[in-house]
């Protein structure tokens, strides 16, 4: 699994001209799933997401976690994170998980986060989503397990 984390001051997801999720200060987590991914990766990535110290305090620019600042998390599935761009000009997606597995693991990741963070929202799996965000910093990290 891959999770592309972005520290945001705000983010939202719109589907069919209807805003379905919106957060203020926190994390936008784009999730890519591969065919061999399993639940142990979900737990590791959720723990890393919740504990990663990438928010500022009075002492350091990256010293507090999303939990410590009372931030929100927006989880959006993004199969293109499993894309292969090593050959040609068109990305290949044969390395991406089947939709059923990807949806299951994305939902599990969001559920583990929600068990610890009071404001976790999600996009809509498989939908054509418009994601708006203000990247704070910019701060972006790629988590892989």
C-alpha positions as CSV (number, residue, x, y, z in Angstrom):
1,X,0.0,0.0,0.0
2,X,1.0,3.6,-0.6
3,X,-0.4,6.6,1.2
4,X,0.4,10.0,0.0
5,X,0.0,12.3,2.9
6,X,-0.4,16.1,2.5
7,X,-0.6,18.5,5.4
8,X,-3.5,20.8,4.6
9,X,-5.2,23.9,6.0
10,X,-8.3,22.7,4.2
11,X,-9.4,20.0,1.8
12,X,-12.7,18.7,0.2
13,X,-14.1,16.2,-2.2
14,X,-16.9,16.9,-4.6
15,X,-18.8,14.2,-6.6
16,X,-21.4,15.1,-9.3
17,X,-21.4,18.8,-8.2
18,X,-22.1,17.8,-4.6
19,X,-19.5,18.3,-1.8
20,X,-19.4,15.0,0.1
21,X,-16.5,15.7,2.5
22,X,-14.6,18.7,3.8
23,X,-12.0,19.2,6.5
24,X,-10.1,22.1,7.9
25,X,-6.6,21.7,9.3
26,X,-5.2,18.2,9.1
27,X,-4.2,15.6,6.6
28,X,-5.3,14.6,3.2
29,X,-4.4,10.9,2.6
30,X,-4.5,9.5,-0.9
31,X,-4.4,5.7,-0.8
32,X,-3.1,3.3,-3.4
33,X,-3.5,-0.4,-3.1
34,X,-1.6,-3.3,-4.7
35,X,-2.7,-6.9,-5.3
36,X,-0.6,-8.4,-2.5
37,X,-1.6,-5.8,0.2
38,X,-3.1,-7.1,3.5
39,X,-4.5,-5.8,6.7
40,X,-1.2,-5.7,8.5
41,X,-0.2,-2.9,6.1
42,X,-3.4,-1.0,6.9
43,X,-2.6,-1.0,10.7
44,X,1.0,0.1,10.1
45,X,0.0,2.9,7.8
46,X,-2.8,4.1,10.0
47,X,-0.4,4.2,13.0
48,X,2.2,6.1,11.0
49,X,-0.5,8.5,9.7
50,X,-1.8,9.2,13.2
51,X,1.6,9.6,14.8
52,X,3.7,11.3,12.2
53,X,5.0,14.6,13.7
54,X,4.6,17.0,10.8
55,X,2.7,19.9,12.4
56,X,4.4,22.9,14.0
57,X,4.5,24.0,17.6
58,X,6.3,26.9,19.2
59,X,9.7,25.0,19.2
60,X,9.9,23.2,15.8
61,X,8.2,23.4,12.4
62,X,7.5,19.6,12.5
63,X,6.9,18.5,16.1
64,X,3.3,17.5,16.5
65,X,1.0,14.8,15.1
66,X,-2.5,15.3,13.6
67,X,-3.8,13.8,16.9
68,X,-1.9,16.4,19.0
69,X,-3.3,19.3,17.1
70,X,-6.9,18.0,17.0
71,X,-6.8,17.8,13.2
72,X,-9.0,16.0,10.8
73,X,-8.2,13.4,8.1
74,X,-9.6,13.1,4.7
75,X,-9.1,9.7,3.0
76,X,-9.3,9.4,-0.8
77,X,-8.7,6.2,-2.7
78,X,-6.4,6.9,-5.7
79,X,-5.5,3.9,-7.8
80,X,-3.1,6.0,-9.9
81,X,-0.6,5.7,-7.0
82,X,-0.2,2.0,-8.1
83,X,0.4,3.1,-11.7
84,X,3.6,2.1,-13.5
85,X,5.3,4.8,-15.5
86,X,8.5,3.0,-16.2
87,X,7.8,2.2,-19.9
88,X,6.3,4.3,-22.6
89,X,4.3,7.4,-22.2
90,X,1.0,5.9,-21.0
91,X,0.8,4.7,-17.3
92,X,0.0,1.0,-16.8
93,X,-2.3,-0.1,-14.0
94,X,-1.9,-3.9,-14.1
95,X,-0.1,-3.6,-10.8
96,X,-3.1,-2.0,-9.0
97,X,-5.3,-4.1,-6.8
98,X,-8.7,-5.3,-8.0
99,X,-11.4,-2.9,-7.0
100,X,-13.0,-5.2,-4.4
101,X,-9.7,-5.5,-2.5
102,X,-8.8,-1.8,-2.9
103,X,-12.1,-0.7,-1.5
104,X,-11.9,-3.1,1.4
105,X,-8.4,-1.9,2.4
106,X,-9.2,1.8,1.9
107,X,-12.2,1.4,4.1
108,X,-10.3,-0.5,6.7
109,X,-7.6,2.2,6.7
110,X,-10.3,4.9,7.3
111,X,-11.9,2.8,10.0
112,X,-8.7,2.4,11.9
113,X,-8.0,6.1,11.7
114,X,-11.6,6.9,12.8
115,X,-11.2,4.7,15.9
116,X,-8.6,7.2,17.1
117,X,-9.3,10.5,15.4
118,X,-12.8,12.1,15.9
119,X,-12.9,13.7,12.4
120,X,-12.2,11.3,9.6
121,X,-14.0,11.7,6.3
122,X,-13.7,9.9,3.0
123,X,-14.2,10.3,-0.7
124,X,-16.4,7.9,-2.6
125,X,-14.6,4.8,-3.9
126,X,-14.7,4.5,-7.7
127,X,-16.3,7.8,-8.2
128,X,-15.1,10.7,-10.4
129,X,-14.0,13.0,-7.6
130,X,-12.8,16.5,-7.7
131,X,-10.4,17.0,-4.8
132,X,-9.6,20.5,-3.6
133,X,-6.9,21.2,-1.1
134,X,-4.6,23.9,0.3
135,X,-1.3,22.2,1.0
136,X,0.2,23.8,4.1
137,X,3.9,24.2,3.7
138,X,3.9,22.5,1.2
139,X,4.3,19.4,3.2
140,X,3.9,16.0,1.5
141,X,5.1,12.5,2.5
142,X,4.9,9.2,0.7
143,X,4.3,6.3,3.1
144,X,4.8,2.8,1.9
145,X,4.6,-0.6,3.5
